Amino acid sequence: MTAFTLAAAAYDLTWFDHFDDHAAKLEAWVVAAAGQGAKLLVFPEYGAMELASLGGRAVAGDLEAALHEVARHGAASDALHLDLARRHDCLILGASRPFFAGARPVNRATLYGPEGIIGHQDKQIMTRFEREEWDVVAGQGMVPFDTDLGRIGVTICYDSEFPLLARHLVEQGAEILLAPSCTDSLAGFTRVRIGAMARALENQCVVAQSPTVGLCDFCPAVDENVGSAAIYGPPDLGFPASGILAETARDVPGWAMAEVRLDAIRHVRREGRVLNHLHWAEQAQRLGR
């Protein structure tokens, strides 16, 4: 498929008494996007932390207990996302969640498709909060996903601020990067936004940023959330001069949606007024590295 609609969520966190309530909320979000033709849906970093509410106030309010409570619902969450992807014939990057591969959890985002789980991406570079207070650890390796919509890479939040991570995915053929995020201040959101836009510029690709938004009074790890969802491209031939294909209002839940054309990405990489993607290697050459 050379053209499709991409949807990035600005997602608010909700208290649930039952998993079925979470399932109903997620289905409503998917229906809203898929009903408008979206084929790739992106949910934010740590959006799954709302599942900590299922353990009650004391569990949700404890940093360590919340991690384990959310991880406990991993299989049910996988089943829910797979069912939604199958029924609505779309790909869904689920909200990232803690996954205990060892003694400490990684921050994992999973890509679901109509035929099953396509793969997962763990966050590579941890923020100070994750390192110093939460003890969420870095995952290993970055590999793009081959899909019917093209080759897709994922740079989770802080990862999007490090150009070599995105470049690693692009050099493996990624033309679309997904940047789920969770930031508790305008400054934090702006850092990820600038990073995502820069990755779109230097790699001449499309980047979708999906943030958590609003207040969450039950889980201190995600108590304040600032941002807007957006889809970015290179500000050049065939793309908006601003580099913004679509964007939601700040801190307002909803979908940013835009048509993505793979032929437009390939065209700007060949014929753009600048050729950042092609000229990337000249940086090292000019510095004698």
Secondary structure, DSSP 8 states (H G I E B T S, - for coil): --EEEEEEEEEE----SSHHHHHHHHHHHHHHHHTTTEEEEE--TTGGGGGGGGG-HHHHTSHHHHHHHHHHTHHHHHHHHHHHHHHHT-EEE---EEE-SSSS-EEEEEEEETTEEEEEEE--S--HIIIIII--B-------EEETTEEEEE--GGGGG-HHHHHHHHHTT--EEEEEE--SSHHHHHHHHHHHHHHHHHHTSEEEEEEEEEE-SS-GGGSEE----EEE--SSTTS-TTSEEEE--TT--EEEEEEEEHHHHHHHHHH-SS-HHHHTTHHHHHTT-
